[in-house]
Amino acid sequence: MKELDPMVFLAVFQEMLGPMLWVMLIVAALAVAAFVGLLVRDRGIVSRRLVRAELLGLLGGIVALVIMAQVSSSGFTDAGGPADWFLIALVYGVGAVATTILTYAAMGWMSGQPTRR
């Protein structure tokens, strides 16, 4: 594989996740839009809400690893080289960040009123 083709990644993820891939992408796009809208409404980041969202993000990283183990044909004991461990760390990180953004936006919009500084 001499060149990096994004369509190959899309095909692999589509094969692994099936329709769940598109649901996850739509939820991610909506979460980012809600997060940006909340930043505009609150005119910044609310630290108390961010810390709570980050704590839930730790659990989101674990859930991402569980999903990865369910949809792949190998487990964590099959990880042999640095590339495998890098991928595991990357999946955890993406799951943690995505969960943090999603929960921060959900907590902010569910609180109702903008936070005043």
N, CA, C and O atoms as CSV, one atom per row, in Angstrom:
chain,resi,resn,atom,element,x,y,z
A,1,MET,N,N,0.849,-1.163,0.000
A,1,MET,CA,C,0.000,0.000,0.000
A,1,MET,C,C,0.900,1.233,0.000
A,1,MET,O,O,1.383,1.659,1.049
A,2,LYS,N,N,1.115,1.788,-1.158
A,2,LYS,CA,C,2.046,2.902,-1.296
A,2,LYS,C,C,1.388,4.254,-1.102
A,2,LYS,O,O,2.068,5.233,-0.793
A,3,GLU,N,N,0.089,4.325,-1.278
A,3,GLU,CA,C,-0.588,5.605,-1.094
A,3,GLU,C,C,-1.758,5.429,-0.133
A,3,GLU,O,O,-2.324,4.344,0.000
A,4,LEU,N,N,-2.095,6.507,0.519
A,4,LEU,CA,C,-3.153,6.497,1.518
A,4,LEU,C,C,-4.467,6.908,0.862
A,4,LEU,O,O,-4.635,8.058,0.457
A,5,ASP,N,N,-5.388,5.967,0.761
A,5,ASP,CA,C,-6.670,6.230,0.116
A,5,ASP,C,C,-7.775,6.233,1.173
A,5,ASP,O,O,-8.034,5.196,1.784
A,6,PRO,N,N,-8.431,7.371,1.402
A,6,PRO,CA,C,-9.491,7.436,2.420
A,6,PRO,C,C,-10.657,6.493,2.132
A,6,PRO,O,O,-11.334,6.049,3.059
A,7,MET,N,N,-10.894,6.188,0.877
A,7,MET,CA,C,-11.995,5.287,0.538
A,7,MET,C,C,-11.739,3.866,1.049
A,7,MET,O,O,-12.682,3.122,1.319
A,8,VAL,N,N,-10.471,3.493,1.181
A,8,VAL,CA,C,-10.141,2.181,1.738
A,8,VAL,C,C,-10.555,2.144,3.214
A,8,VAL,O,O,-11.129,1.158,3.678
A,9,PHE,N,N,-10.262,3.219,3.943
A,9,PHE,CA,C,-10.671,3.282,5.346
A,9,PHE,C,C,-12.189,3.246,5.470
A,9,PHE,O,O,-12.725,2.568,6.346
A,10,LEU,N,N,-12.874,3.965,4.609
A,10,LEU,CA,C,-14.334,3.972,4.636
A,10,LEU,C,C,-14.877,2.564,4.385
A,10,LEU,O,O,-15.816,2.133,5.054
A,11,ALA,N,N,-14.295,1.855,3.431
A,11,ALA,CA,C,-14.745,0.493,3.126
A,11,ALA,C,C,-14.488,-0.448,4.299
A,11,ALA,O,O,-15.330,-1.290,4.614
A,12,VAL,N,N,-13.340,-0.312,4.942
A,12,VAL,CA,C,-13.018,-1.179,6.081
A,12,VAL,C,C,-13.963,-0.895,7.245
A,12,VAL,O,O,-14.501,-1.822,7.850
A,13,PHE,N,N,-14.167,0.388,7.561
A,13,PHE,CA,C,-15.075,0.728,8.661
A,13,PHE,C,C,-16.510,0.324,8.346
A,13,PHE,O,O,-17.239,-0.108,9.238
A,14,GLN,N,N,-16.920,0.457,7.100
A,14,GLN,CA,C,-18.266,0.038,6.699
A,14,GLN,C,C,-18.423,-1.468,6.867
A,14,GLN,O,O,-19.474,-1.940,7.302
A,15,GLU,N,N,-17.393,-2.215,6.528
A,15,GLU,CA,C,-17.442,-3.667,6.676
A,15,GLU,C,C,-17.482,-4.070,8.150
A,15,GLU,O,O,-18.183,-5.012,8.521
A,16,MET,N,N,-16.734,-3.357,8.986
A,16,MET,CA,C,-16.666,-3.710,10.403
A,16,MET,C,C,-17.919,-3.282,11.168
A,16,MET,O,O,-18.450,-4.050,11.970
A,17,LEU,N,N,-18.386,-2.071,10.923
A,17,LEU,CA,C,-19.459,-1.503,11.730
A,17,LEU,C,C,-20.836,-1.600,11.099
A,17,LEU,O,O,-21.847,-1.525,11.797
A,18,GLY,N,N,-20.884,-1.769,9.772
A,18,GLY,CA,C,-22.166,-1.833,9.082
A,18,GLY,C,C,-22.916,-0.508,9.197
A,18,GLY,O,O,-22.302,0.555,9.107
A,19,PRO,N,N,-24.226,-0.557,9.393
A,19,PRO,CA,C,-25.015,0.677,9.481
A,19,PRO,C,C,-24.670,1.527,10.703
A,19,PRO,O,O,-24.948,2.726,10.725
A,20,MET,N,N,-24.061,0.906,11.724
A,20,MET,CA,C,-23.687,1.664,12.926
A,20,MET,C,C,-22.664,2.752,12.598
A,20,MET,O,O,-22.601,3.760,13.303
A,21,LEU,N,N,-21.861,2.572,11.542
A,21,LEU,CA,C,-20.898,3.591,11.123
A,21,LEU,C,C,-21.605,4.896,10.798
A,21,LEU,O,O,-21.172,5.962,11.237
A,22,TRP,N,N,-22.680,4.823,10.041
A,22,TRP,CA,C,-23.380,6.040,9.624
A,22,TRP,C,C,-24.100,6.690,10.795
A,22,TRP,O,O,-24.183,7.916,10.877
A,23,VAL,N,N,-24.615,5.878,11.691
A,23,VAL,CA,C,-25.244,6.432,12.894
A,23,VAL,C,C,-24.203,7.172,13.733
A,23,VAL,O,O,-24.461,8.270,14.227
A,24,MET,N,N,-23.032,6.567,13.890
A,24,MET,CA,C,-21.969,7.191,14.669
A,24,MET,C,C,-21.494,8.495,14.022
A,24,MET,O,O,-21.230,9.468,14.729
A,25,LEU,N,N,-21.383,8.528,12.702
A,25,LEU,CA,C,-20.956,9.743,12.021
A,25,LEU,C,C,-21.993,10.856,12.145
A,25,LEU,O,O,-21.634,12.020,12.322
A,26,ILE,N,N,-23.272,10.508,12.054
A,26,ILE,CA,C,-24.327,11.511,12.196
A,26,ILE,C,C,-24.358,12.053,13.625
A,26,ILE,O,O,-24.489,13.260,13.828
A,27,VAL,N,N,-24.236,11.166,14.615
A,27,VAL,CA,C,-24.210,11.602,16.013
A,27,VAL,C,C,-22.998,12.492,16.269
A,27,VAL,O,O,-23.098,13.485,16.988
A,28,ALA,N,N,-21.858,12.141,15.684
A,28,ALA,CA,C,-20.660,12.960,15.860
A,28,ALA,C,C,-20.841,14.348,15.259
A,28,ALA,O,O,-20.451,15.342,15.872
A,29,ALA,N,N,-21.424,14.427,14.072
A,29,ALA,CA,C,-21.650,15.729,13.440
A,29,ALA,C,C,-22.628,16.569,14.253
A,29,ALA,O,O,-22.424,17.772,14.419
A,30,LEU,N,N,-23.685,15.948,14.758
A,30,LEU,CA,C,-24.651,16.678,15.586
A,30,LEU,C,C,-24.026,17.126,16.905
A,30,LEU,O,O,-24.313,18.223,17.385
A,31,ALA,N,N,-23.177,16.286,17.493
A,31,ALA,CA,C,-22.516,16.653,18.750
A,31,ALA,C,C,-21.584,17.837,18.562
A,31,ALA,O,O,-21.548,18.739,19.398
A,32,VAL,N,N,-20.829,17.839,17.470
A,32,VAL,CA,C,-19.924,18.966,17.206
A,32,VAL,C,C,-20.718,20.245,16.965
A,32,VAL,O,O,-20.338,21.308,17.455
A,33,ALA,N,N,-21.813,20.155,16.220
A,33,ALA,CA,C,-22.652,21.332,15.984
A,33,ALA,C,C,-23.251,21.838,17.290
A,33,ALA,O,O,-23.286,23.046,17.524
A,34,ALA,N,N,-23.720,20.938,18.137
A,34,ALA,CA,C,-24.280,21.337,19.431
A,34,ALA,C,C,-23.212,21.953,20.320
A,34,ALA,O,O,-23.483,22.917,21.036
A,35,PHE,N,N,-22.003,21.408,20.282
A,35,PHE,CA,C,-20.890,21.936,21.078
A,35,PHE,C,C,-20.526,23.352,20.639
A,35,PHE,O,O,-20.356,24.245,21.470
A,36,VAL,N,N,-20.409,23.548,19.329
A,36,VAL,CA,C,-20.069,24.886,18.809
A,36,VAL,C,C,-21.190,25.877,19.135
A,36,VAL,O,O,-20.921,27.012,19.529
A,37,GLY,N,N,-22.442,25.451,18.972
A,37,GLY,CA,C,-23.563,26.314,19.316
A,37,GLY,C,C,-23.568,26.689,20.782
A,37,GLY,O,O,-23.895,27.822,21.136
A,38,LEU,N,N,-23.211,25.750,21.634
A,38,LEU,CA,C,-23.143,26.015,23.069
A,38,LEU,C,C,-22.007,26.977,23.404
A,38,LEU,O,O,-22.155,27.844,24.266
A,39,LEU,N,N,-20.873,26.824,22.721
A,39,LEU,CA,C,-19.767,27.759,22.941
A,39,LEU,C,C,-20.168,29.182,22.574
A,39,LEU,O,O,-19.803,30.134,23.263
A,40,VAL,N,N,-20.910,29.320,21.501
A,40,VAL,CA,C,-21.375,30.647,21.087
A,40,VAL,C,C,-22.363,31.191,22.110
A,40,VAL,O,O,-22.280,32.353,22.507
A,41,ARG,N,N,-23.297,30.345,22.533
A,41,ARG,CA,C,-24.312,30.795,23.489
A,41,ARG,C,C,-23.699,31.205,24.823
A,41,ARG,O,O,-24.058,32.239,25.386
A,42,ASP,N,N,-22.771,30.389,25.328
A,42,ASP,CA,C,-22.159,30.665,26.632
A,42,ASP,C,C,-20.957,31.601,26.541
A,42,ASP,O,O,-20.421,32.028,27.564
A,43,ARG,N,N,-20.539,31.916,25.337
A,43,ARG,CA,C,-19.360,32.772,25.089
A,43,ARG,C,C,-18.095,32.224,25.742
A,43,ARG,O,O,-17.285,32.973,26.289
A,44,GLY,N,N,-17.944,30.917,25.674
A,44,GLY,CA,C,-16.744,30.285,26.211
A,44,GLY,C,C,-17.064,28.932,26.808
A,44,GLY,O,O,-18.190,28.440,26.735
A,45,ILE,N,N,-16.032,28.344,27.404
A,45,ILE,CA,C,-16.171,27.027,28.013
A,45,ILE,C,C,-16.429,27.195,29.506
A,45,ILE,O,O,-15.781,28.009,30.166
A,46,VAL,N,N,-17.360,26.437,30.028
A,46,VAL,CA,C,-17.667,26.433,31.456
A,46,VAL,C,C,-16.851,25.322,32.095
A,46,VAL,O,O,-17.063,24.146,31.800
A,47,SER,N,N,-15.920,25.686,32.968
A,47,SER,CA,C,-14.954,24.714,33.484
A,47,SER,C,C,-15.600,23.603,34.301
A,47,SER,O,O,-15.188,22.448,34.193
A,48,ARG,N,N,-16.593,23.919,35.108
A,48,ARG,CA,C,-17.238,22.889,35.929
A,48,ARG,C,C,-17.889,21.825,35.031
A,48,ARG,O,O,-17.771,20.628,35.290
A,49,ARG,N,N,-18.561,22.269,33.998
A,49,ARG,CA,C,-19.205,21.351,33.057
A,49,ARG,C,C,-18.154,20.536,32.304
A,49,ARG,O,O,-18.351,19.347,32.056
A,50,LEU,N,N,-17.046,21.167,31.941
A,50,LEU,CA,C,-15.987,20.481,31.199
A,50,LEU,C,C,-15.359,19.369,32.032
A,50,LEU,O,O,-15.097,18.282,31.519
A,51,VAL,N,N,-15.118,19.633,33.307
A,51,VAL,CA,C,-14.519,18.607,34.168
A,51,VAL,C,C,-15.445,17.405,34.294
A,51,VAL,O,O,-14.988,16.264,34.230
A,52,ARG,N,N,-16.735,17.646,34.472
A,52,ARG,CA,C,-17.688,16.535,34.550
A,52,ARG,C,C,-17.734,15.755,33.242
A,52,ARG,O,O,-17.799,14.526,33.246
A,53,ALA,N,N,-17.699,16.472,32.131
A,53,ALA,CA,C,-17.721,15.812,30.826
A,53,ALA,C,C,-16.444,14.994,30.609
A,53,ALA,O,O,-16.495,13.911,30.026
A,54,GLU,N,N,-15.308,15.504,31.071
A,54,GLU,CA,C,-14.054,14.761,30.927
A,54,GLU,C,C,-14.077,13.476,31.747
A,54,GLU,O,O,-13.553,12.451,31.310
A,55,LEU,N,N,-14.678,13.524,32.926
A,55,LEU,CA,C,-14.780,12.303,33.728
A,55,LEU,C,C,-15.617,11.245,33.012
A,55,LEU,O,O,-15.279,10.062,33.032
A,56,LEU,N,N,-16.699,11.671,32.387
A,56,LEU,CA,C,-17.495,10.725,31.601
A,56,LEU,C,C,-16.751,10.289,30.339
A,56,LEU,O,O,-16.970,9.188,29.835
A,57,GLY,N,N,-15.870,11.156,29.830
A,57,GLY,CA,C,-15.062,10.814,28.665
A,57,GLY,C,C,-14.139,9.637,28.931
A,57,GLY,O,O,-13.854,8.854,28.026
A,58,LEU,N,N,-13.669,9.506,30.172
A,58,LEU,CA,C,-12.833,8.355,30.515
A,58,LEU,C,C,-13.603,7.056,30.300
A,58,LEU,O,O,-13.058,6.080,29.785
A,59,LEU,N,N,-14.861,7.052,30.695
A,59,LEU,CA,C,-15.696,5.869,30.468
A,59,LEU,C,C,-15.988,5.673,28.982
A,59,LEU,O,O,-16.083,4.540,28.511
A,60,GLY,N,N,-16.131,6.771,28.243
A,60,GLY,CA,C,-16.372,6.683,26.809
A,60,GLY,C,C,-15.218,6.031,26.071
A,60,GLY,O,O,-15.434,5.309,25.098
A,61,GLY,N,N,-13.991,6.275,26.522
A,61,GLY,CA,C,-12.835,5.618,25.927
A,61,GLY,C,C,-12.871,4.117,26.142
A,61,GLY,O,O,-12.516,3.345,25.252
A,62,ILE,N,N,-13.300,3.709,27.326
A,62,ILE,CA,C,-13.414,2.275,27.611
A,62,ILE,C,C,-14.497,1.651,26.742
A,62,ILE,O,O,-14.315,0.551,26.219
A,63,VAL,N,N,-15.626,2.345,26.584
A,63,VAL,CA,C,-16.707,1.833,25.735
A,63,VAL,C,C,-16.223,1.704,24.290
A,63,VAL,O,O,-16.571,0.743,23.603
A,64,ALA,N,N,-15.425,2.663,23.829
A,64,ALA,CA,C,-14.890,2.586,22.468
A,64,ALA,C,C,-14.006,1.356,22.300
A,64,ALA,O,O,-14.043,0.707,21.254
A,65,LEU,N,N,-13.218,1.030,23.310
A,65,LEU,CA,C,-12.384,-0.176,23.242
A,65,LEU,C,C,-13.234,-1.440,23.230
A,65,LEU,O,O,-12.910,-2.400,22.531
A,66,VAL,N,N,-14.316,-1.447,23.998
A,66,VAL,CA,C,-15.201,-2.613,24.008
A,66,VAL,C,C,-15.854,-2.787,22.641
A,66,VAL,O,O,-15.951,-3.903,22.131
A,67,ILE,N,N,-16.301,-1.679,22.052
A,67,ILE,CA,C,-16.902,-1.757,20.713
A,67,ILE,C,C,-15.874,-2.255,19.707
A,67,ILE,O,O,-16.190,-3.085,18.854
A,68,MET,N,N,-14.645,-1.753,19.800
A,68,MET,CA,C,-13.596,-2.192,18.885
A,68,MET,C,C,-13.355,-3.700,19.020
A,68,MET,O,O,-13.194,-4.398,18.019
A,69,ALA,N,N,-13.329,-4.194,20.254
A,69,ALA,CA,C,-13.105,-5.629,20.460
A,69,ALA,C,C,-14.267,-6.460,19.921
A,69,ALA,O,O,-14.065,-7.580,19.452
A,70,GLN,N,N,-15.487,-5.912,19.986
A,70,GLN,CA,C,-16.651,-6.649,19.498
A,70,GLN,C,C,-16.699,-6.728,17.978
A,70,GLN,O,O,-17.094,-7.754,17.423
A,71,VAL,N,N,-16.301,-5.650,17.296
A,71,VAL,CA,C,-16.444,-5.626,15.842
A,71,VAL,C,C,-15.216,-6.169,15.103
A,71,VAL,O,O,-15.284,-6.416,13.899
A,72,SER,N,N,-14.110,-6.353,15.801
A,72,SER,CA,C,-12.930,-6.890,15.125
A,72,SER,C,C,-12.803,-8.381,15.436
A,72,SER,O,O,-13.428,-8.897,16.363
A,73,SER,N,N,-12.001,-9.039,14.659
A,73,SER,CA,C,-11.828,-10.480,14.842
A,73,SER,C,C,-10.696,-10.804,15.811
A,73,SER,O,O,-10.428,-11.976,16.076
A,74,SER,N,N,-10.042,-9.799,16.332
A,74,SER,CA,C,-8.945,-10.036,17.270
A,74,SER,C,C,-9.232,-9.333,18.586
A,74,SER,O,O,-10.056,-8.421,18.653
A,75,GLY,N,N,-8.547,-9.765,19.617
A,75,GLY,CA,C,-8.713,-9.177,20.942
A,75,GLY,C,C,-7.463,-8.421,21.346
A,75,GLY,O,O,-6.532,-8.268,20.555
A,76,PHE,N,N,-7.451,-7.953,22.572
A,76,PHE,CA,C,-6.310,-7.183,23.060
A,76,PHE,C,C,-5.077,-8.051,23.260
A,76,PHE,O,O,-3.955,-7.547,23.217
A,77,THR,N,N,-5.268,-9.342,23.478
A,77,THR,CA,C,-4.115,-10.230,23.651
A,77,THR,C,C,-3.401,-10.489,22.330
A,77,THR,O,O,-2.271,-10.977,22.320
A,78,ASP,N,N,-4.056,-10.163,21.211
A,78,ASP,CA,C,-3.438,-10.351,19.906
A,78,ASP,C,C,-2.549,-9.182,19.499
A,78,ASP,O,O,-1.848,-9.260,18.489
A,79,ALA,N,N,-2.569,-8.102,20.270
A,79,ALA,CA,C,-1.755,-6.933,19.935
A,79,ALA,C,C,-0.283,-7.293,20.126
A,79,ALA,O,O,0.141,-7.682,21.215
A,80,GLY,N,N,0.478,-7.157,19.055
A,80,GLY,CA,C,1.860,-7.594,19.121
A,80,GLY,C,C,2.872,-6.488,18.976
A,80,GLY,O,O,3.867,-6.458,19.700
A,81,GLY,N,N,2.636,-5.585,18.060
A,81,GLY,CA,C,3.631,-4.570,17.785
A,81,GLY,C,C,3.195,-3.189,18.228
A,81,GLY,O,O,2.084,-2.992,18.720
A,82,PRO,N,N,4.096,-2.237,18.042
A,82,PRO,CA,C,3.783,-0.864,18.427
A,82,PRO,C,C,2.599,-0.280,17.656
A,82,PRO,O,O,1.851,0.535,18.197
A,83,ALA,N,N,2.425,-0.685,16.412
A,83,ALA,CA,C,1.303,-0.161,15.623
A,83,ALA,C,C,-0.025,-0.609,16.218
A,83,ALA,O,O,-0.991,0.155,16.221
A,84,ASP,N,N,-0.084,-1.840,16.723
A,84,ASP,CA,C,-1.308,-2.328,17.356
A,84,ASP,C,C,-1.631,-1.530,18.615
A,84,ASP,O,O,-2.778,-1.143,18.839
A,85,TRP,N,N,-0.620,-1.291,19.426
A,85,TRP,CA,C,-0.845,-0.546,20.669
A,85,TRP,C,C,-1.163,0.920,20.382
A,85,TRP,O,O,-1.932,1.548,21.109
A,86,PHE,N,N,-0.570,1.458,19.325
A,86,PHE,CA,C,-0.903,2.830,18.928
A,86,PHE,C,C,-2.363,2.921,18.500
A,86,PHE,O,O,-3.051,3.883,18.843
A,87,LEU,N,N,-2.839,1.932,17.756
A,87,LEU,CA,C,-4.231,1.915,17.328
A,87,LEU,C,C,-5.183,1.784,18.521
A,87,LEU,O,O,-6.229,2.431,18.560
A,88,ILE,N,N,-4.817,0.952,19.482
A,88,ILE,CA,C,-5.637,0.806,20.687
A,88,ILE,C,C,-5.697,2.130,21.443
A,88,ILE,O,O,-6.765,2.537,21.899
A,89,ALA,N,N,-4.559,2.801,21.576
A,89,ALA,CA,C,-4.538,4.102,22.254
A,89,ALA,C,C,-5.336,5.144,21.472
A,89,ALA,O,O,-6.017,5.983,22.062
A,90,LEU,N,N,-5.250,5.086,20.155
A,90,LEU,CA,C,-5.990,6.022,19.312
A,90,LEU,C,C,-7.501,5.815,19.445
A,90,LEU,O,O,-8.252,6.787,19.529
A,91,VAL,N,N,-7.948,4.569,19.465
A,91,VAL,CA,C,-9.378,4.270,19.631
A,91,VAL,C,C,-9.847,4.774,20.994
A,91,VAL,O,O,-10.918,5.373,21.098
A,92,TYR,N,N,-9.057,4.537,22.035
A,92,TYR,CA,C,-9.428,5.028,23.364
A,92,TYR,C,C,-9.515,6.558,23.366
A,92,TYR,O,O,-10.470,7.130,23.892
A,93,GLY,N,N,-8.526,7.203,22.783
A,93,GLY,CA,C,-8.506,8.666,22.758
A,93,GLY,C,C,-9.674,9.260,21.997
A,93,GLY,O,O,-10.289,10.224,22.451
A,94,VAL,N,N,-9.982,8.695,20.851
A,94,VAL,CA,C,-11.117,9.197,20.059
A,94,VAL,C,C,-12.425,8.987,20.815
A,94,VAL,O,O,-13.287,9.866,20.820
A,95,GLY,N,N,-12.576,7.836,21.447
A,95,GLY,CA,C,-13.777,7.581,22.235
A,95,GLY,C,C,-13.904,8.538,23.409
A,95,GLY,O,O,-15.001,9.004,23.717
A,96,ALA,N,N,-12.786,8.831,24.064
A,96,ALA,CA,C,-12.816,9.746,25.206
A,96,ALA,C,C,-13.154,11.168,24.769
A,96,ALA,O,O,-13.972,11.833,25.406
A,97,VAL,N,N,-12.536,11.635,23.694
A,97,VAL,CA,C,-12.800,12.994,23.216
A,97,VAL,C,C,-14.235,13.123,22.707
A,97,VAL,O,O,-14.913,14.109,22.996
A,98,ALA,N,N,-14.689,12.138,21.957
A,98,ALA,CA,C,-16.053,12.184,21.425
A,98,ALA,C,C,-17.085,12.183,22.550
A,98,ALA,O,O,-18.070,12.920,22.489
A,99,THR,N,N,-16.867,11.371,23.561
A,99,THR,CA,C,-17.790,11.329,24.687
A,99,THR,C,C,-17.759,12.632,25.469
A,99,THR,O,O,-18.798,13.102,25.934
A,100,THR,N,N,-16.580,13.217,25.619
A,100,THR,CA,C,-16.471,14.495,26.321
A,100,THR,C,C,-17.246,15.582,25.597
A,100,THR,O,O,-17.995,16.331,26.224
A,101,ILE,N,N,-17.076,15.676,24.288
A,101,ILE,CA,C,-17.788,16.694,23.513
A,101,ILE,C,C,-19.294,16.455,23.575
A,101,ILE,O,O,-20.063,17.397,23.765
A,102,LEU,N,N,-19.713,15.220,23.418
A,102,LEU,CA,C,-21.140,14.895,23.432
A,102,LEU,C,C,-21.770,15.198,24.787
A,102,LEU,O,O,-22.846,15.793,24.850
A,103,THR,N,N,-21.110,14.794,25.870
A,103,THR,CA,C,-21.697,15.028,27.195
A,103,THR,C,C,-21.638,16.494,27.588
A,103,THR,O,O,-22.554,16.985,28.247
A,104,TYR,N,N,-20.588,17.204,27.204
A,104,TYR,CA,C,-20.510,18.643,27.491
A,104,TYR,C,C,-21.672,19.367,26.809
A,104,TYR,O,O,-22.339,20.202,27.421
A,105,ALA,N,N,-21.905,19.043,25.554
A,105,ALA,CA,C,-23.003,19.686,24.820
A,105,ALA,C,C,-24.346,19.297,25.413
A,105,ALA,O,O,-25.222,20.150,25.562
A,106,ALA,N,N,-24.526,18.030,25.752
A,106,ALA,CA,C,-25.800,17.582,26.322
A,106,ALA,C,C,-26.064,18.254,27.666
A,106,ALA,O,O,-27.179,18.706,27.928
A,107,MET,N,N,-25.043,18.322,28.517
A,107,MET,CA,C,-25.225,18.969,29.821
A,107,MET,C,C,-25.525,20.455,29.669
A,107,MET,O,O,-26.338,21.010,30.407
A,108,GLY,N,N,-24.869,21.091,28.715
A,108,GLY,CA,C,-25.083,22.521,28.516
A,108,GLY,C,C,-26.465,22.846,27.993
A,108,GLY,O,O,-27.109,23.784,28.463
A,109,TRP,N,N,-26.923,22.074,27.021
A,109,TRP,CA,C,-28.240,22.361,26.454
A,109,TRP,C,C,-29.355,21.914,27.382
A,109,TRP,O,O,-30.446,22.483,27.346
A,110,MET,N,N,-29.107,20.907,28.213
A,110,MET,CA,C,-30.148,20.465,29.140
A,110,MET,C,C,-30.280,21.404,30.332
A,110,MET,O,O,-31.323,21.426,30.985
A,111,SER,N,N,-29.236,22.181,30.626
A,111,SER,CA,C,-29.323,23.122,31.758
A,111,SER,C,C,-30.287,24.268,31.446
A,111,SER,O,O,-30.828,24.889,32.361
A,112,GLY,N,N,-30.498,24.546,30.182
A,112,GLY,CA,C,-31.503,25.538,29.812
A,112,GLY,C,C,-30.975,26.936,29.638
A,112,GLY,O,O,-31.093,27.504,28.552
A,113,GLN,N,N,-30.404,27.505,30.660
A,113,GLN,CA,C,-29.973,28.890,30.599
A,113,GLN,C,C,-28.481,28.992,30.349
A,113,GLN,O,O,-27.711,28.141,30.795
A,114,PRO,N,N,-28.069,30.044,29.629
A,114,PRO,CA,C,-26.637,30.239,29.437
A,114,PRO,C,C,-25.959,30.560,30.775
A,114,PRO,O,O,-26.542,31.191,31.657
A,115,THR,N,N,-24.741,30.116,30.889
A,115,THR,CA,C,-23.979,30.389,32.098
A,115,THR,C,C,-23.440,31.811,32.029
A,115,THR,O,O,-22.835,32.212,31.034
A,116,ARG,N,N,-23.663,32.551,33.078
A,116,ARG,CA,C,-23.184,33.939,33.087
A,116,ARG,C,C,-21.831,33.993,33.749
A,116,ARG,O,O,-21.568,33.274,34.714
A,117,ARG,N,N,-20.987,34.834,33.236
A,117,ARG,CA,C,-19.621,34.966,33.774
A,117,ARG,C,C,-19.520,36.202,34.635
A,117,ARG,O,O,-18.454,36.490,35.179
